[in-house]
Amino acid sequence: MIWSKARVEFLVFLFLLGIGLALRHPGVLILAIPLAWHFALGVALAPGNLQGKLKCERTVQPRRVQEGEEIRVSLALRNEGREAFEVFVADKLFPGLTLADGRAWETGLLKPGAVLELSYTVRASRGIYRFSAAAVEVRGPLGLLPWRGEIPCPAKVLVLPRYEELSRLELPARRTLPIPGTTRARRGGLGLEFHGVREFRPGDETKRIAWKAFARQGTPVVVEYEEERAADVAIVLDVRAKAYRGAAPELFDHAVRAAAALAHYHLRQGHRVGLLKYGAYLDWVFPGYGKRHRERILWELAAAKLGESEVFEELARLPTRLIPAGSLILLISPLVLGDEEVIGKLVARGYRVFVVVPDPASTMLPGMEEGPEVELSRRILGLERWTLLRRIRRTGATVVEWDVKRPLAPLVRKIRPGFRVWR
Amino acid sequence: MALIFAWSAAFLAWAGNGFPATIFWLSLLLPPLLCTLGYFLRRHAFWTLGFVGLVGLAMELALGGELIFGLGTLALALFSWDFAEFSRYPSFERKALVRIKLRALGWSAGAIGSGLVLAVAASFLRFSLSFWVLLGGLVLLWLLIRLWLREMQKLYGAETKGKRSLSGPME
């Protein structure tokens, strides 16, 4: 489809020509001449197809940030043709990127070999952003038949969830791995906490001999410490849209931040951590250790989004085969009615379950009015939630109800093994 | 600037008709008013209607024997038409915009001025064409235009269909 300016001009010319010929009026025919000349010149000077004549380079600094931080995006559009062009270049701003400084478009005359630079700063929310192309419009001298296209200039930006540092979470898994860690294994070995004494065996270090007990009993005994080992930790992030329905959109971001904080803490403690995004699909990050694995989990969390699936509508489809027996399961979910049964089954299967419940009432829905009806519905929902959490606590799972306006760290610091918030 | 040209074209048309003050001639305010609407509402359709209206005024002058006024009105309408697209531009540095506008003004003045010279030169030509030569010429012109349109559509990728590749969505 030819652009409207050329089309309109051409049609007006034909109209004048037609009227002039029909009426045999030379004045009207003469009037058509400047229009025809303008049109012909405009078409002759039109830029044509510029794919290949324009090259674009994108610089994004930094490429990996935490949410809320600023990213500087720069584009350099180079004219590799032999003619000068009047160029309008614009970059697409994704939802989630807010312009903080500068502007995402630029215009100017681009001479052969010259570079038109465009630079702006955006503030990013969590996600993986893949820039692919810049939209370019090149206008001819008379504005007829401009060329519009996209010049590829790909770049990827990773915006990780901003998470808090948890200082302590004493919630051991029921089983440990044969790898040194920080979870007490309830068996004698190398550690810090006193575990018991036993008879001296050949090969024991002499410094571990309990001399006083040896003097009392007459046989040599050694002190044993409780062995500390790594454990399996499975972080389950609930991405079911129905679990967040009625809550402000930030609630899910808070849940993601909690998952990131818990993953970071457990990996720092030397545990083997896996991540399961449950809801729209099954997205499982196999358990692993170390910084590289933390990066992998953060990538997955950066890309996490809510979704709906009939298959995973209920928590009952949680694939326990993926989670080793005796693991610590950290479930981050606002929960829905019916989830308590599944959590009870998980506890019965031998998992230690810790549920972080971001409180939907702690985020206000935008535009929500205050009034007696709203207050009443809030109280009803509060009671419903209270009953649900009570049932979950009765199963033996540890539950923390988290007001997302406050930090999570003080809440989890209070938790002790066998801790019951309320029963 | 485009609005100034549009209103000037209307004024010239009014002057060409001898400044009539009848209600009927108030209708010549319509094309520049449409251009003004196009400017403030950023709707190109209004500009198009305004431009067509101004060409209509020029044609009315030419039909009335006022060819010079008609050509002047048409020239101003074309200037207005060329500058109309700057109203689509978002606001940015005045200096850069002035530079672009001056460049456009130069090109427009060149194209329109040379067109006017051609038109005035053509008005001095005296020749007669037989009906069949005229018809043949028109058919040839039509064929050339069809050929040119096809080439343009190829060049500008009008034959491609379906979704265009745009920047990918957020993950």
Interface residues (C-beta under 8 A of the other chain):
Chain A: M1 I2 S4 K5 V8 E9 F10 V12 L16 I19 L21 L23 H25 P26 G27 V28 I30 L31 I33 P34 L35 A36 W37 H38 L41 G42 V43 L45 G48 N49 E86 F88 K92 F94 P95 G96 R103 W105 T107 G108 L109 G127 I128 Y129 R130 F131 S132 A133 R139 P141 L142 G143 L145 W147 E150 A303 K305
Chain B: H44 T48 F51 V52 V55 A58 M59 A62 L63 G65 L67 G70 L71 L74 A75 L78 W81 D82 E85 Y89 P90 F92 A96 R99 I100 R103 A104 W107 S108 A111 I112 S114 G115 L116 L118 A119 A122 S123 L134 L138 I145 W148 L149 M152 Q153 L155 Y156 G157 A158 R164 S165 L166 S167 G168 P169 M170 E171
